[in-house]
Amino acid sequence: MTTNHRRHVGSVRPSHLMFTSGVGALVDLPNFSVLVRGLDDWNYNEVRGRDDWKPITEPRLLTAVQGIFGKNVKELLPAPWLDGMEQDPRGPAARVGVPTTPFPAWLRCTACNELAPVDSQIFGFENDKPRRPQDARFFHKQCGVKKSGKPPLAIAARFMLSCTAGHLDDFPYTDFVHNGTVCSKAKQPRLRMDDRGGNRGVNVEIKCVNCGERRNMGQAMGQRGEENLPQCRGRHPHLGWFDHQGCKLRPKVLTVGASNQWFAQNLSVLAVPRTEASELESKVEQQWNAVSTLPVAMYPYARENVPAFHELTSWTDAEIAEAVERVRARKEGENQQESEHGYPDLRTPEWEAFSAAQLPPRTEDFTLYRCGVPAELDGYYADVVQAERLREVRALIGFTRLDAPDPEDPGLVTRAPLARSMPPQWVPASEVRGEGIFLRVPEDLLRDWENRVADSQAMQHHRQAYAEFRKNRYSDRIPGDFDEMRHWPGVRYLALHTLSHLLIRTIALECGYSSANLSERIYAGTEDDPRSGILLYTAVPDAEGTLGGLVSQAEPDRLVRLTRRALADARRCSSDPLCAERLPQLPADFLHGAACHVCLFVSETTCERGNRFLDRRFVVPIDEHEDLALYREQP
């Protein structure tokens, strides 16, 4: 919906708010584009207390978010939404949604090319078909071009400004066409945009109707064009405010639909039971916000009047109080043991659950079954676990513009705020349920392979490329000594990550899942705590993620066929020999070796590292260097 008109203008999936259409992102609708507003404008009054909408409970993720923003964050909330739009498009459900505002705020008439802001009063808005929100549109009220009885469509002028500090602004068309001066003929000049297409704007001309000045948008593009642009004004239109201190950065021109206008910064966890926690501690942690704030003297009253205590009726007040103290001590310890880059450790509990000698008890959110390693794959895998039930919860903690955040070092890129009041009291979250396969590679196999390839020329190329990659992007942003190898994922990560992509692409062919519906989690650990696990799981917000097609691939016969096909396909690529000979080295600026769209790359939502740190030569023999392969023989 839009904040001015409070009308339903479109819809996106909840998962889109985590990846592509979250706070501060542009959503391209059929006839115009909108910007998702900040958290201060989201309204939950209509949905709180209803049975068909509930906050998301995931203590481990909430603790991680609090480790970033502080204890002020109290909740993880899904998007406000009510069922019933199809039955009654004018009912209560039509008034509930994620607030948006039209952006860019300059429109162009498709008939006469008139260019003006939305609030200039020359454009109207119509959305009189509740069952067809996709027909909502802006129109030019008094257009001189009469092609039909209906006023012509007005669309968003497709240019805007942004900087790496996360600011976004409308393009200054009036100043631009007049070369930074004012119009000599009118105080508020009329503009026209002649847009003949083209990716770089060279076929777009801005004209002042009053004084006749003209200027091509190509003069605002590239490094030379930046000199013709004003200083960034420090604007956050999703919050409706400007940075009072301004911004010293030079803005860059973006077009509507540009993929670098918004990069999500989020955290995700699997709802795994703690292997060391008792059943009581698990329930206390699930209801932590309600239980932890009450003194012991209030427990008798809470048993009858607080819903959270209904699940604790099997324990005495003393047992509950002791469990609360144990959970509180553990939470405080986790906050103090955050990793060096500011993100809490979210993977260790998952690794412990999957690799435990005795799998954790089955729950509605987490059900594992160890099916064993087939004899044909002995030496290839050390463990095979079917994850029949998984629940993944994601929280949006911010976003960046122009530069994608480093998943291991978020401080390298400036995070834009989600709300005017920071830190917020809640953050957007979503949850998906699915299934998966956990595969553990033998530790002795990995250690032997690491010893063989650690000093190889190919691995040296990968290390040098990583150092150059970080220096080229971040060295001028880090004061003092810049550690070019900080957060290097490690040698074994390349092998595990490459094996994961090979299996994902083969699974997409074997079981019918699209690779975009699959996700990966690599458990490679550190030198002091080495790990060797791969989790492949479905991550789609509908029933397709729990149909059993992925879990069935861990059955012995299917897993053997799946592994054989994946490793066999890895030996050749239709882009060979170019792909097979590729190594990351200057002047190229990438972080993959023998990998490409034909053989290894997957969608952005599937890969946890953006298709980086991949190389087929580290998994199977593809050239004369057989010693580099983890698996030198076919199973």
C-alpha positions in Angstrom: 0.0 0.0 0.0 1.0 3.7 -0.3 1.1 6.0 2.7 -0.7 8.8 0.9 -3.6 6.8 -0.6 -3.8 3.8 1.8 -4.7 1.5 -1.1 -3.6 -2.0 -2.0 -1.2 -1.6 -5.0 0.5 -5.0 -5.1 1.9 -7.9 -3.2 5.2 -9.8 -2.6 6.1 -12.9 -0.7 7.3 -12.5 2.9 10.6 -14.0 1.9 11.1 -11.1 -0.6 11.2 -8.7 2.4 14.4 -10.5 3.5 16.1 -10.6 0.1 14.8 -8.3 -2.6 12.0 -6.0 -1.5 12.7 -5.1 2.1 12.8 -1.8 4.0 14.4 0.9 1.7 14.1 -1.2 -1.4 12.4 -0.2 -4.7 9.5 -2.5 -5.8 8.8 -2.2 -9.5 5.0 -2.4 -10.0 3.4 -2.6 -13.5 2.7 1.1 -13.8 5.0 2.8 -11.3 7.6 2.0 -8.6 7.3 2.3 -4.8 9.8 2.4 -2.0 9.2 0.3 1.1 9.0 2.7 4.1 10.9 2.4 7.4 9.8 0.4 10.5 8.3 3.5 12.2 5.4 3.5 9.6 4.6 -0.2 9.8 1.2 -0.6 11.6 0.5 -3.8 13.6 -2.6 -2.6 15.5 -4.9 -4.5 13.1 -3.2 -7.8 13.5 -2.0 -8.1 17.1 -4.0 -10.6 19.1 -5.4 -12.4 16.1 -5.0 -16.2 15.8 -4.0 -16.0 12.1 -1.0 -13.7 12.8 1.6 -14.2 15.5 5.1 -12.9 16.2 8.0 -15.3 15.3 9.6 -17.0 18.3 13.2 -18.0 17.8 15.3 -17.1 20.9 18.7 -17.9 19.3 18.1 -15.4 16.5 16.6 -12.8 18.8 19.7 -13.0 21.0 21.9 -12.6 17.9 19.9 -9.5 16.8 20.2 -8.0 20.3 23.9 -8.6 20.1 24.0 -6.1 17.2 21.3 -3.5 18.3 21.2 -4.1 22.0 18.5 -5.2 24.4 16.1 -2.6 23.0 15.0 -5.2 20.4 12.2 -7.2 21.9 10.5 -9.0 19.0 10.9 -10.6 15.6 7.8 -9.7 13.6 6.6 -11.0 10.3 5.0 -8.6 7.8 1.5 -7.3 8.8 -1.0 -9.3 6.8 -4.5 -10.6 7.0 -6.3 -13.2 5.0 -9.5 -12.2 3.1 -8.4 -9.8 0.3 -9.9 -12.2 -2.3 -13.3 -12.5 -0.5 -13.7 -8.8 0.5 -11.2 -6.5 -1.3 -12.6 -3.5 0.7 -12.6 -5.2 4.1 -10.1 -5.1 7.0 -7.5 -7.1 5.1 -7.2 -4.3 2.5 -6.1 -1.9 5.2 -3.2 -4.1 6.4 0.1 -4.3 4.6 3.6 -3.0 4.3 3.6 0.8 3.8 5.2 2.2 0.7 5.6 5.6 -1.0 6.0 6.4 -4.8 9.7 6.7 -5.8 11.3 8.1 -7.8 9.1 11.1 -7.0 9.4 12.5 -10.6 7.0 11.3 -13.2 7.0 11.5 -17.0 3.9 11.6 -19.2 4.1 8.8 -21.8 2.3 11.0 -24.3 3.7 14.5 -24.1 6.9 13.7 -22.1 6.0 16.3 -19.4 8.5 15.8 -16.5 7.4 16.9 -13.0 7.3 15.8 -9.3 4.4 13.7 -8.0 3.3 16.6 -5.8 3.2 19.2 -8.6 -0.6 18.7 -8.9 -0.4 18.0 -12.6 -0.6 14.2 -12.1 -3.6 12.2 -10.8 -3.8 8.8 -9.2 -6.4 6.1 -9.8 -6.9 2.8 -8.1 -10.6 2.2 -8.3 -10.5 -1.6 -8.9 -9.9 -3.3 -5.6 -9.6 -6.7 -7.2 -7.0 -5.5 -9.7 -4.4 -3.6 -7.7 -2.0 -4.1 -10.7 -4.1 -1.5 -12.6 -3.2 1.3 -10.1 -1.6 4.1 -12.1 -0.6 7.8 -12.2 -1.9 9.8 -15.1 -1.3 13.3 -16.6 -4.5 15.3 -15.9 -4.4 17.9 -18.6 -2.2 16.3 -21.3 -2.3 18.1 -24.7 -2.0 14.8 -26.6 -5.3 13.2 -27.0 -4.9 9.6 -28.2 -8.0 8.3 -26.4 -10.7 9.3 -24.0 -8.5 8.2 -21.1 -5.8 10.4 -19.6 -2.3 9.1 -20.6 -0.2 7.1 -18.3 2.5 8.8 -16.2 5.5 6.6 -15.3 8.4 7.0 -13.0 11.3 9.0 -14.4 13.9 6.3 -14.2 16.9 8.1 -12.8 18.0 8.6 -9.2 21.1 9.2 -7.1 22.7 7.0 -4.5 25.9 6.7 -2.6 27.7 4.0 -0.6 26.6 5.5 2.7 23.1 4.2 1.9 21.5 7.5 0.8 19.0 7.7 -2.0 17.7 10.8 -3.8 15.7 11.9 -6.8 17.8 13.1 -9.7 18.1 16.9 -9.8 16.6 17.4 -13.2 16.1 21.2 -12.9 19.6 21.9 -11.7 21.1 19.5 -14.2 19.5 20.9 -17.3 20.4 24.5 -16.2 24.0 23.5 -15.4 23.6 24.3 -11.7 21.9 27.7 -12.2 18.3 28.8 -12.3 16.0 29.2 -15.3 16.2 32.6 -16.9 12.6 32.6 -17.9 10.6 31.1 -15.0 10.8 30.6 -11.3 9.4 27.1 -11.6 10.3 25.9 -15.1 8.5 23.2 -17.0 10.6 20.2 -18.0 10.3 17.5 -20.6 12.1 14.2 -20.9 12.7 12.7 -24.3 13.4 9.1 -23.4 14.4 7.0 -26.5 15.7 4.1 -24.4 19.3 2.9 -23.9 21.0 1.5 -20.8 23.4 4.4 -20.2 21.0 7.3 -20.7 22.7 8.6 -23.8 19.4 8.6 -25.6 17.6 10.6 -22.9 17.4 14.3 -23.2 16.1 16.8 -20.6 14.6 20.1 -22.0 13.4 23.2 -20.2 10.3 24.4 -22.1 10.6 28.0 -20.8 14.2 28.8 -21.6 15.0 26.1 -24.2 18.0 24.7 -22.4 18.8 21.0 -23.2 21.1 18.5 -21.8 21.7 14.8 -22.4 21.7 12.4 -19.5 24.8 10.8 -20.8 26.7 13.8 -19.3 25.8 12.5 -15.8 27.1 9.0 -16.3 30.5 7.5 -15.5 33.4 9.1 -13.7 33.2 12.3 -15.8 29.5 12.5 -15.2 30.0 12.5 -11.5 31.7 15.9 -11.8 28.4 17.3 -13.1 26.4 16.1 -10.1 25.8 17.9 -6.8 27.1 16.6 -3.5 25.0 13.9 -1.9 22.3 15.5 0.3 22.3 12.6 2.8 18.6 11.7 2.1 16.8 8.5 3.4 13.5 8.7 1.6 12.2 5.5 3.2 12.5 7.3 6.6 11.4 10.7 5.2 14.4 12.6 6.5 17.9 14.0 5.6 21.1 13.5 7.4 21.5 16.8 9.3 25.3 16.7 8.9 25.1 16.1 5.2 27.2 13.6 3.3 30.7 14.1 1.9 30.4 11.3 -0.7 29.8 11.8 -4.4 26.6 10.2 -5.6 26.2 7.9 -8.6 23.3 7.7 -11.0 21.1 4.7 -10.8 18.1 3.6 -12.9 14.9 2.0 -11.6 15.5 -1.7 -11.6 19.2 -1.5 -10.9 20.3 -4.6 -9.0 22.7 -2.6 -6.8 20.2 -0.2 -5.4 19.5 -2.5 -2.4 21.4 -5.3 -0.8 19.9 -7.1 2.2 21.8 -7.6 5.4 20.2 -10.4 7.3 20.8 -13.2 9.8 19.3 -16.6 9.6 19.3 -19.6 11.9 17.9 -23.1 11.9 15.6 -23.8 14.9 17.7 -26.5 16.4 17.3 -27.8 20.0 20.4 -27.2 22.1 22.1 -30.5 22.7 23.0 -29.7 26.3 19.7 -28.1 27.2 16.9 -29.9 29.1 13.3 -29.9 28.0 12.5 -27.3 30.6 15.3 -25.0 29.5 14.2 -25.3 25.9 10.6 -24.3 26.8 11.9 -21.4 29.1 14.0 -20.1 26.2 11.1 -20.3 23.8 8.9 -18.2 26.1 11.8 -16.1 27.4 10.3 -12.6 27.1 7.3 -13.6 29.2 9.0 -15.8 31.8 12.2 -14.0 32.4 10.6 -10.7 33.5 8.5 -12.2 36.4 9.7 -12.8 39.9 9.3 -16.2 41.5 6.5 -14.9 43.7 4.4 -14.2 40.6 4.7 -17.7 39.3 1.4 -19.0 40.9 -0.5 -16.1 39.4 1.2 -16.6 36.0 0.3 -20.3 35.8 -3.4 -19.3 35.6 -3.2 -16.0 33.7 0.0 -16.0 31.5 -0.3 -18.2 28.4 3.5 -18.7 28.3 3.3 -20.6 31.6 0.8 -23.1 30.3 3.6 -25.1 28.8 5.5 -25.2 32.2 2.8 -26.9 34.3 4.9 -30.1 34.7 7.6 -28.3 36.7 7.7 -26.6 40.1 8.3 -22.9 40.7 11.8 -23.7 42.0 12.7 -25.8 38.9 11.5 -23.0 36.6 13.4 -20.4 38.5 16.7 -22.4 38.3 16.1 -23.0 34.6 15.6 -19.2 34.1 18.9 -18.5 35.8 20.8 -21.1 33.7 19.3 -19.7 30.5 20.1 -16.1 31.5 23.7 -17.0 32.3 24.1 -18.8 28.9 22.6 -15.8 27.0 25.0 -13.4 28.7 27.9 -15.7 27.9 26.9 -15.8 24.2 26.7 -12.1 24.0 30.2 -11.8 25.4 31.6 -14.4 23.0 30.6 -12.7 19.8 32.9 -13.3 16.9 35.5 -10.7 16.1 33.5 -9.2 13.2 30.4 -8.4 15.3 28.2 -11.3 14.3 27.3 -13.9 17.0 28.2 -17.5 16.2 25.0 -19.0 14.7 26.5 -22.1 13.1 28.0 -24.0 16.1 24.7 -25.2 17.6 23.6 -26.4 14.2 26.9 -28.3 13.6 26.7 -29.9 17.1 23.1 -31.0 16.4 23.9 -32.5 13.0 27.2 -34.2 14.0 26.2 -35.4 17.4 26.7 -39.1 18.0 23.1 -39.3 19.3 20.8 -37.1 17.3 18.6 -34.6 19.3 15.0 -35.6 20.1 12.5 -35.0 17.3 10.4 -31.9 17.3 7.9 -30.2 15.0 10.7 -27.8 13.9 13.6 -30.2 13.8 13.5 -33.9 12.9 16.7 -35.8 11.9 17.2 -39.4 10.9 20.7 -41.0 10.4 20.5 -43.3 7.4 24.2 -44.3 7.3 26.8 -44.2 4.5 26.3 -46.6 1.6 29.1 -49.1 1.1 29.9 -47.7 -2.4 30.5 -44.2 -0.8 32.6 -45.4 2.1 35.5 -42.9 2.2 33.6 -40.3 0.4 31.2 -39.4 3.2 31.6 -40.0 6.9 27.9 -39.4 7.8 24.6 -39.0 6.0 21.6 -37.5 7.9 18.1 -36.9 6.6 16.6 -33.7 7.9 12.9 -34.5 7.6 11.8 -31.3 9.2 13.6 -28.0 9.3 12.6 -24.5 10.2 14.7 -21.5 9.1 14.1 -18.0 10.6 15.6 -14.9 9.0 15.8 -11.4 10.3 16.5 -8.2 8.4 19.0 -6.1 10.3 19.8 -3.5 7.6 20.7 -2.9 4.0 23.4 -1.3 1.9 23.4 0.4 -1.5 25.9 0.2 -4.4 28.2 -2.2 -2.4 27.1 -5.6 -1.3 27.9 -6.4 2.3 30.6 -8.9 3.1 28.8 -11.8 4.8 31.8 -12.2 7.2 32.8 -8.6 7.7 29.7 -6.3 7.8 31.6 -3.3 9.0 33.3 -2.8 5.6 30.1 -1.4 4.0 27.9 1.3 5.6 24.6 -0.2 6.8 21.6 2.0 6.2 19.1 2.3 9.1 15.7 0.5 9.2 14.0 3.1 11.3 14.2 6.7 12.4 14.4 5.6 16.0 17.5 3.4 16.2 17.9 0.9 17.6 14.4 -0.3 16.8 12.2 -2.2 19.2 11.6 -5.0 16.6 13.0 -6.1 13.3 11.3 -7.8 10.3 11.5 -11.6 10.1 10.2 -14.5 8.2 10.2 -18.2 8.6 10.2 -21.1 6.2 9.8 -24.8 6.7 11.5 -27.4 4.6 13.7 -30.5 4.5 17.3 -31.2 3.8 20.3 -33.5 3.6 23.4 -33.2 5.8 26.6 -34.8 4.5 29.9 -35.0 6.4 33.1 -35.5 4.6 35.7 -37.7 6.4 38.0 -35.6 8.5 41.1 -37.6 7.7 40.4 -37.3 3.9 40.1 -33.5 4.2 43.3 -33.2 6.3 45.3 -35.2 3.9 43.9 -33.1 1.0 44.7 -29.9 2.8 48.3 -31.0 3.3 48.6 -31.7 -0.5 47.1 -28.5 -1.8 47.9 -25.9 0.9 51.1 -24.8 -0.8 50.1 -25.5 -4.4 50.3 -22.8 -7.0 46.6 -23.0 -7.6 45.8 -22.3 -3.9 48.4 -19.5 -3.8 46.5 -17.9 -6.7 43.3 -18.1 -4.7 44.9 -16.5 -1.6 46.5 -13.7 -3.7 43.2 -13.0 -5.5 41.4 -12.8 -2.1 44.0 -10.3 -0.8 43.7 -8.2 -4.0 39.9 -8.4 -3.9 39.8 -6.9 -0.4 42.4 -4.3 -1.1 40.7 -3.0 -4.2 37.4 -2.6 -2.4 38.0 -1.9 1.3 41.5 -0.7 2.0 40.6 3.0 1.9 37.7 2.4 4.3 39.7 0.8 7.2 41.8 3.1 9.3 45.2 1.9 10.4 46.7 -1.4 9.3 44.5 -3.2 6.8 44.5 -7.0 7.2 44.1 -8.2 3.6 43.6 -11.8 4.6 41.0 -11.3 7.3 38.1 -13.7 7.1 39.8 -15.9 4.5 37.4 -18.8 4.6 40.2 -21.4 4.7 41.4 -24.1 2.3 38.8 -26.7 3.1 36.0 -24.3 2.5 36.8 -24.2 -1.2 36.4 -28.0 -1.5 33.2 -28.2 0.6 31.7 -25.3 -1.2 32.4 -26.7 -4.6 31.1 -30.1 -3.7 27.9 -28.4 -2.4 27.3 -26.7 -5.7 27.9 -29.9 -7.7 25.3 -31.7 -5.6 22.8 -28.8 -5.8 22.9 -28.7 -9.6 22.6 -32.5 -9.8 19.7 -32.6 -7.2 17.8 -30.0 -9.4 18.0 -32.6 -12.2 17.3 -35.7 -10.2 14.4 -34.7 -7.8 12.7 -31.9 -9.7 13.5 -29.0 -7.3 14.6 -25.8 -9.0 18.1 -24.9 -7.8 16.7 -21.5 -6.8 14.5 -23.4 -4.2 17.5 -24.9 -2.5 20.0 -23.4 -0.1 23.3 -24.4 1.4 25.0 -24.1 4.7 28.7 -24.9 4.8 30.2 -26.0 8.1 34.0 -25.6 7.5 35.0 -24.2 10.9 38.5 -22.8 11.7 42.0 -24.3 12.2 41.3 -24.7 15.9 37.8 -26.1 15.4 37.7 -27.9 12.0 34.4 -29.0 10.6 33.5 -30.9 7.5 29.7 -30.6 6.9 27.4 -29.6 4.1 23.6 -29.0 4.6 21.5 -28.8 1.5 17.9 -27.8 2.2 14.8 -26.3 0.8 14.1 -22.7 1.6 10.8 -21.8 -0.1 7.8 -20.3 1.7 5.2 -22.8 0.5 4.3 -26.5 0.5 6.8 -27.3 -2.2 9.6 -27.2 0.4 8.3 -30.1 2.4 7.2 -32.7 -0.2 10.0 -35.2 0.6 11.7 -35.0 -2.7 15.0 -33.8 -1.3 15.1 -36.1 1.8 14.6 -39.1 -0.5 17.8 -38.3 -2.3 19.7 -39.5 0.8 18.4 -43.0 0.4 21.4 -45.3 -0.3 20.7 -46.1 -4.0 19.8 -42.5 -4.9 22.7 -41.0 -3.0 25.2 -43.3 -4.8 23.7 -42.3 -8.2 23.5 -38.6 -7.2 27.2 -38.5 -6.1 28.5 -40.4 -9.1 26.7 -38.1 -11.5 27.8 -35.0 -9.7 31.4 -36.0 -9.7 31.3 -37.2 -13.2 29.8 -34.0 -14.5 32.4 -32.0 -12.6 35.2 -33.5 -14.8 34.0 -31.7 -17.9 32.4 -28.4 -18.8 31.2 -27.3 -22.2 33.3 -24.2 -21.6 36.5 -26.2 -21.3 39.4 -25.8 -21.8 38.8 -22.1 -20.9 36.9 -23.0 -17.7 39.3 -25.8 -16.7 42.4 -23.6 -17.1 40.9 -20.6 -15.2 42.6 -19.4 -12.1 42.0 -16.1 -10.2 44.9 -13.9 -11.1 45.6 -10.3 -12.2 44.2 -8.4 -14.0 41.0 -10.3 -13.5 39.1 -9.5 -10.3 37.1 -12.5 -9.2 37.3 -15.3 -6.5 36.7 -18.5 -8.4 38.9 -20.8 -10.4 37.6 -23.6 -12.7 33.9 -22.6 -12.3 31.3 -20.9 -14.5 27.6 -20.6 -15.2 27.7 -23.9 -17.1 29.2 -26.1 -14.5 29.0 -24.6 -11.0 27.2 -21.3 -10.5 23.8 -21.2 -8.9 21.3 -18.5 -8.1 22.1 -15.7 -5.6 19.6 -16.9 -3.1 21.0 -20.4 -3.1 24.7 -19.7 -2.6 25.8 -18.3 0.8 28.9 -16.6 -0.7 27.7 -15.2 -4.0 29.3 -17.9 -6.3 32.8 -17.2 -4.9 35.4 -19.7 -3.6 34.6 -22.3 -6.2 37.0 -24.5 -8.1 36.4 -27.9 -9.7 40.1 -28.9 -9.7 39.9 -29.1 -5.9 37.2 -31.8 -6.0 37.9 -34.0 -9.1 40.8 -34.3 -11.5 40.2 -32.0 -14.5 43.7 -31.3 -15.7 47.2 -32.8 -15.4 47.3 -32.0 -11.6 45.5 -35.0 -10.1 47.0 -34.4 -6.7 44.8 -31.3 -6.3 41.5 -33.3 -6.3 39.8 -34.3 -3.1 38.3 -37.3 -4.8 40.8 -38.7 -7.2 38.7 -41.7 -8.1 35.1 -42.2 -9.1 32.9 -44.0 -6.6 
